[in-house]
Amino acid sequence: MKKYIFFLLFSIGLTSCNLSYQNNLEKMGDAVRQHMRYRDADNGTITKVEYFKPISYEKIAKEKRQKPDEAYLLRVYIQGTWSYENSYRIYNINDTVNCYLNEDKKVLRMDENKEN
């Protein structure tokens, strides 16, 4: 009987941790979407996202942070297009992007694609 109760409590604990992780993932994904809207306004671009999926996040160790504010690394898969305002040239987006967030889950920066 004790084993059954322990197993039940253990499974409830795992479920609640998973729900918390999923909730944080969704909140961080919403923050990235908002950041993309503000970046469009600042850069004079138009981004049309057809598919957006937050994949995972992890807490960054203090020794590995590039900037002291960075607390989380979020990986997001984005599919869509972007263009400059008043331009006929359209660029495709089909990539996994690393986003760095602070403790309050606000986006600090997104890794840009750098061609060599």
N, C-alpha and C positions, 0 to 999 in steps of 0.2 A: 504494500500500500504506500509506503514511504517513497519507493522508487517511482511509482506512478505520479505522485504529487510533485516530486522533484522534476520529473520529465515534463510535466505540464507547465510548471513555473519556468523552467528553462526555455521551453518553446515559446511561451508568451514573451519572455525577455528578448529572445532573438527577433521575434516579429516586431516588437516595438522599436528595436534598434534599426531594423530595416526600414520601417516607416519614417523614422527620424532622418535617416540618410536620404531617402527619396524626397522628403519634404525640403531638405536643404538643397538638394540637387535642382529641384524645381524653382526655388527662390533664386538661386544663383543663375539659372537659365533666364529667368525674367530680368535679372539685373543686366545680363549681357544683351538681351534684346533692347532694353532701354538705352544702354550705352551705344549700341549701333545706331539708334535713331538720333541721338545727340551728335554722334560723330558725323552722320550724314549732313546734319544741319551746319556743323562747323566746317566741313570740307567741301560743301557744295556738291554732294553726290546723292544718288538715288539708289537705294539697295532694295531689291525685291527678294525676299526669302521665301523659297518654295518648301523647304524642309529644314527643320531646326530640331536637333536632338542633343540635350546635354548627356554626355556619355558617363563621365565619372569626375570625382574631385578628390583631392587629397590635401592634407595639411602639410605645408612646407616647413621643414626643419629650419631653425634660425640660422644655422651655419650655411645652408644652401640658398638663402634668399639673396637675390640680386639687389633688392632695396629693402630697407627695414620694415616698410609698411606691408609688404606682401605676406599674406598668411595662407591663402589657398590657391591651388592650381586646379582650374576647371578645364576639362576637355569637352569641346562642343563640336558636333558635326553639323556643317551648314551647307546647304545646296540652294543656289539661286543665281541672281545676276546683279550687277551693279554698273552704274555709268555716271559720268559727270552730267550735271544739269546742262541743258541745251546742247547735248552731244548725241550723235547717232551711233557712236561706238559703244557696244555693250560687252562687258567682261563677265565670264562665267565664274561662279564660285562652286566648288565641289571639294571641300577640304575639312579636315579636323583642325580646329584652331585652339591653341592654348590661351586661356584667359587667366589673368592674375587678379585676385581679389584681396581686399583687406579683411580685418576681423569682423567688420560690420557687413560683410558680403557685398561691398560696392566694388565695381570694376575699376582697377587701376590702369591696366593696359591689356592689349591683346597682341599676341605675336603676329607680326606682319610676315607675309610670304616674301622671302628674299631669294631672288634668282641669282645664281653665281655667274 
